[in-house]
């Protein structure tokens, strides 16, 4: 399992947060396969549902780690593994990065090639919308994700679900603006095993040109909170740089008490900020910082106390 870390003085904290989050029991509850693509296509869930790489090449993942994601270019990763079949519940999550989409392209698929509802295929459409195709029917999002950026696509199908019962999430957020083509019951057949980066249909391979990473398959339906948590766990922590100022004082008189005062208007009323302090040197720095983004203008003065 990948441990997410970052630099800029925050790596230890981020690693700690990621480790604690990854240790949560819900993350492994019902996890039947997990493909982090860390130098191979092995199943990191411990269930032995390993994949076979048929041409994709390793690349940097969304965190900048080498050999930690796969780039597909009209090739695939195959397996002998059947994810949940029939009308049973399931959740599948995949990270993808697609820059262009000249045709429908498959992320992961398995099931049958006949009858409505027998296939289970996560894919991206020509227009960049994401979709679940169940064979003769499908549900699609309305946003374009062929933007050359990493996104997480999660599909949750409850037990005995029809297509309209399936929930789609993008980057941890449930999608409510969806388009449906037919509404059959989900009844996935055991004809074709799990295939990644290609559809199993002859004459309609839907080869992926893009990258995949961190594919997780559960034999239960994740809650909306769990999907949101999974996105947070698998997303890079972000270190932001904020503009801030701090005060320094000169020509202070040792032993004199001072009070910092602040006003948003030079001609307005100055109010006390913080506690009074006693000068111990002629030059001193004030310990507090002010976030520049919190105000348009701010004026400071130092008042000597009797």
N, C-alpha and C positions, 0 to 999 in steps of 0.2 A: 504494500500500500504506500502511495506517495505521501511523504510528509511535506507540507507546503511551508516554505520559509521565505524570508525576504531579508534584504540587506538594509543599510542606512540605519544602524543602531537599533533596529527593531527585530532582527532575525531571531534572537532567543525568545522573545515574547511571542512572535508569530508561530514559531515551531511548537511552543508550549500550548498555544491555543489550538493549533491544528491537531496535535497529538491527543489532547483531551477530547476534542470533538470526535475524532476518528474512533475513540474508544467507546463511544456511546453504543449501547446494545442494539438499538433499533437499526443501526447501519448494517449489521450482519444478520438481523432477523429476517429469514426468508431469502437471503442472498444466495442464489444458486449458481451465479457465474459473475466474474468481474475481470475485465480485460484492461489493465493499465498500460499495456504495450511498453513495458519497461525493458527493452532489449529483446523481447520475445512476445509471443501471443498466448502465453500461459494463463490459465485461470487462477487468479490470486485469491479466490474465495475459499480454496482448499478442497473443492469438490471434484477437481481433476478434469473439468470440461475444457481442456486445452484446445487452442486453435492452431491451424497450419497456415503460414504466410505464403501466399502464392503470387509474389511479385511486389507488394507494397514495400516502400523503403522507410527506414527510421529517420526521424527528424526531431527538432526541438519542440517541446510542448509549450503550452501557454505560459509556463513559468520560466522558460529559458533553459530547461534541462535537456541535454542532448540524448538521443536514442530513447525518447520517452513518449513518442506519438508516432503514428504511421501516416505516410502520404500515399494515397491511392491514385493510380493513373491507369484506368481500364484493367484493374486486377482485383484481387480479393483476399480475404482471410476466411477459410472454411473450417468447419468443425463437424464432429459426429454427435453433437449435442442437440437435444430437443428442449428448448425452453417450454414453459407451461403450455399445455395443449387443451383442446376442447373448449369448454366454457369456464375454465378455472381462472381465477384472478391472476394478475401479473402487473409488473411495473418494469419498464425498460428506460434507461437513461443513457444518453450518448452525448459526448462533446464532439462538435464538428467545426470545421473551418473551410468554407467554400468561397472562392473568389468569383467564379463564373459558373453558369449553369445552362448550357445550351440545350439540355434535355432533362427529363426526370432522372434523378440519380438516387440510388439506394444507399442508406446508411447500414441498416441491418434488416434481415428478413428470415422467415422460416414458414413452414406450413404447406398449403396445397396450391394447386394451379387451376382448380376448377371450382364451381359453385361459389356463391356469395358467402363471405364471412370465413372462409377457410384459410386465408393467408393472413400473416401479420408482418407488415413491412413499414418501417420508418424511413421516410424519404424526403427529398427536396424537389419541388416542382421547377418547371422551366422559368417561371417568374420569380423564383426564390422563396415562395411560400413553403412552409413545412407541412407534412401530411402523414396520416396513417392510412395505408391502403390495406383493405382486408379481402381484396379480390372481388371485382364487380361493384365495389363501393369504397368510399373514402371520406375523410374529413380533413380539411385544410385550414391553415391559418390565413390571415390576410396581410401579413407583413413580409417584406423581402429580407432574406438573411444570406444572400450571396454577396456579402460585404467584405470578405477577406478577414473576418474577425472570428474569434472563438465564441461559440454559443453552446449552451446546454439545452438539449431537447429531451423531455421526459414525457412518456405516455403511460397512463394508468388505466387499466381495464378491470373493473370489479367483476366478481363472480356472476355468471349468467347475464353478461352485459350485451346490450345491443350497441351498434356503432355510436348512437347518440348518447350512450351512457359513459363513453370513454372520455377521459379528461386529458387535455394537452397542456403542457407547461413549457415555457421558454424562459431560460435564465431564472428559474425558480418561481415564475409568475404564471398563474393559471390564465389561459386564453379563453375569452368569452365571445370574441368576434370570430366565429367559425363558419365555414361553408361545408355543406354535406351533399354527398352524392349517394343516394339510397341509404337505407338504414336496416341492414340485416343483423341478425344475432351473431355474436362472435362465437365461432365454433372451429377453432384452428385445427387443421388436420395434421397428422404425423407423417407427411409425405417427404418433405425436404427439411434437413437439419439446418441449424443456424449458419447463415452466410453473411459476411460483412463486406460492404463495398461493391456488391453486385446482386442483382436479382437472379433467381434460379431459373426463370423462364427462358426457354430456347427462343431465339429471335428477338428477345426484349431484355437484354442483359442489364440495362440501366446502370452501367458502370459509373462509379464515383470518380470524379476528378477533384480531389480535395483531401482533407486530413480528418482522422478520427482519433479519439482518445477516451479513456476512462468509460468504457461501456459496462454498465451494471444491469443485471437482470434479477428481479425478485419474483418469488412465487406468491406474492400478496400485493394488495393495492396500498401504496404509500399514501399517507394523509397529505393534505396541502402543507401542513407545518413541516412534515418530514421532507417533502420535496424542496421547500424553501431552505431548510437546514442543509440538505445535501448540496444545494447550489453554493451556499456560503462555505461549506467545508471544502468543496472542490474549486472554489474561486481563489485567485491570488489575493492575499491581503494587500491593500494599497497604502503606501506611505506618501502622504501629501506634504508639501512645503507651504507653510502659511507665512504671510508677511506680518511681522510683529515689531514693536518698538519697546525699549526699556529706557528708563531715565538714569542719567548720571548727574551728580552734583559737584560743583567746585566752589572754592572760597567759603567753605563751611567753617563755623567756629566750634572748636572742640568743646564738648560738654553742653552745647546748646540743643534744646529740643526743637524739632521741626515737624511740620505737618504738610503732606502733599495734598494739593487741592486741584480739582479738575472742573472744567467747564466745556460745553459744546459750542459756546459763543464767547468770543473774546470780550464782548461788552456785557455778557450775561453774569449770572451768579455762579461763583466758584463754590464747590462743595468739597468737604473733606473726603479723602480717599485713604482707606487703611488706617492703621494706628500710628500715632506720633512716634518718632524715633529720635534717638540722641546721637549727635555727630561724634564719632570717634576719630575721624580724620578730616583733613581739609577737603579731600576728594572721596566720594563714595558712590556706589551703584545701588539703585533701588531694586529690590528682589522681584518685584512684580513685572509681568509683561502685559502689553496691550495688543490684542489682535487687530491689525489694521482693517481687516475686512468687516469688523463690527460697527464701524462708524465712518462718517464722511470727513469730519474734522473734530479735533479735540485739542484743548489747550490746557497746559499744566503750569502750576506755580508752586513755589515752596514758601510756606509761611513760617516765620520764626515764632515760637511760642514763648510767652513770658516765663 
